[in-house]
Amino acid sequence: MKKINKEKLFLIAFDIFLVGILLNSTKYNIIVPAIKAIHVIQIVGTLIAMFKILLDVIEIFKSKKKFRFNYLYLLFFIISLIVFYVTRSKSLVYFVVFVLAAKNVDFNKILKSTLRTLCVVFVFVLGSCFFGIIKDLTVARGALVRHSYGWNSPNCLILNVFEMCTIYLYLKRKNLKITHVLLTSVALLVTYYFTNSRIGFLAGILLIMMFFLIKHTKISKLYEIFKPLIILIPSLMIVGMFALTFIYDKYELYELDKVLTGRLFFSRNAIEEYGIKPFGSNITFIGQQLEEEYTEGRTYNYVDNSYLKTVLHYGVFFTIYLLIFLWLLNRHAYKKKDYYLLTILLITELYCFFDSWLLGVEFNPFLLLLTPYVYPIVLLDNKTIKSKEKILSISVASYNLGDMIRQCLDSFVNSEVSEYLEVIVTDDGSSDNTPEIVKEYTKKYPDIVKLVVQKNQGPGSTVNSGIKHATGKYFRMVDGDDRVVTSNLKELITYLDNTNVDMIINDFDYLDHKKEKIIGTVNLDLKEYEEYKFEDICSDIYLEMHNIIYKTSILKNNKIKLDNGYYTDVEYLLFPLPYVKTCAYLPISIYVYRINQSNQSVSFKSMQKHIDQHDLVLNHLIDFYKENKKKLTDNKKYHVLRRITNFADNQLVTLLTFDIDDKQIEKIKKYNNQLSKHTDIFELYSKAKKYKLLKLSNYKLTKLLHKLIIKKASK
């Protein structure tokens, strides 16, 4: 029997549900035959999602893996059941079901599918209104006429546009261009012109501005400064709303209430009418009072604020849990350094102060990221280390590091899984006491640390030495002035022993050498602990030597050998790729990369000193591409070309750091002309701004570029 693709099942369920729930927010919900069809569509989508949840649970039990119940989250579902019994709220059911059903579904696929469905429904509703099938509800605001074009309200229309723009920009975030910014800006401006919905328009424009600034400036540093405030925004929103509501009459906040379009007045009335209860109230109608035919026999509760609505409708206990989940979601985005996601979450949480759709996964699909935090069943990691052999060989490059090599080696030998490590230190002709220090470790840890002493040949030669002497199942390189995160080695080694993929990708940390402090972490936008075909993801990721581990047999069997000198990291990244078929992503930091050292090979002085070596490696990379071009798939080819192009761009930057005179300009021209002979590489290289400025100005802007590069480096 063919196995059900649960990911596709969820996407189908969510698409069907979206169609139903979105049509329910249009004037189709007052056409009697359509009402029944809309409800059936929503129920079908929800039932399919429930079936997916059932399959997930069955798989957990059939896998015979150890698991436990997360009683904190189990209590959340008990509270949700009580709230549903009291309120009979379908929205609550939809929220809980789809957040649970999203387990192990690629979030980017959810967003792409959601965007397609939103666009289709949007066009369908506009077309229906244009042909007179449903009405264009108009609302007067002074002399202005606000159009809805088939939706229940003007705000509902702009909310749909806001959601489409948000998803579109997030999907384009890695390659955000001015055309994407203009397209979404025009969409919001046109919608605002017809709806005069100020909050939705301002939220959308703010989002676009922030995305642009994150891409092109260092505004993301503000998130670091205001971290506590940022993470607690949902709590601040609800406290602020209640505080303003309770002091509304006492301090006569009537002018402020005009700005908030009556929200304080209506909120006070709602609290008086329904009261605040532990498990909520059965409020029969939540929304804007628009037409008699639509609101007849229903109660209007005045609430147009998601936070107050949640407290009144679902009660205190559910609201507390929701605030915790939103806090976790904000913290997740912050820890992953996904400032685009964090921006969306924050602007959405602010927007919800003025609208009532916080719990609507149909209007806020980013809520589906809550899945890991609300799932009541937690799988226990019952993987064990079974191997009696070395699992990971580490090649440590060492040259005159007597003051730092201990820190590096201690990060390995102090691990509880050090017996599975093979640390191969290749001393590249040190003139200080580095070899003597390493010998101390070889004597104390003879089964872990090995020392290879050679005449000075260059950093690349130490990697070649490491590959030659490696006996572990997997291999990685570490510079002797860097280190690893000792506490994460057990998880890494356990995983390596239980997998057989060709490459492991993990996170890594940046350590400021001067402050001796971790200042950042590099994460990848991949599913955690997921195994992939490298071909499927390589065009979307950018790797460094700090976050990859290769299977040792790939390096040995294919006789991978780097140049002996400097700048061979990219050779290490690319030379094995024709033989890498599978990979896996571990969302843990292993490598700690030390930066801001004056003697680093990537400093300008060092780059200038070793420019010939850099040029030699560049030529070898070009030769590698030409030799393997036919072996590489299109995605791998793009991955390789992008990395070589970046390397070539660094060579141009180095040439621009020298004092600029006619002789140096000729060198730069000669370099660009030589590179132009390599068509595939030059096609990407020529798109860089530096090259374009040089070419368009006929190299007259060379001195200006030199000053800008030097100025940037001095910061």
GIFENPE-V711632 format. One record per helix or strand of 3 or more residues. SS is the DSSP state (h for helix, s for strand). FROM is the first residue (numbers start at 1). TO is the last residue. Records with the same first field share a line. If there is no record, write none. Layout:
SS->FROM-TO  FROM-TO
This chain:
h->6-23  27-30  32-62  71-87  90-101  107-130  154-171  173-175  178-195  198-216  221-225  227-231  233-246  254-259  263-274  292-295  306-335  339-351  365-374  405-413  418-420  434-444  459-469  486-497  534-540  545-547  552-557  569-574  577-579  604-609  611-628  634-657  662-675  679-685  689-696  702-714
s->67-69  138-141  144-147  377-379  392-398  421-428  449-454  474-479  503-512  517-522  531-533  548-551  582-595
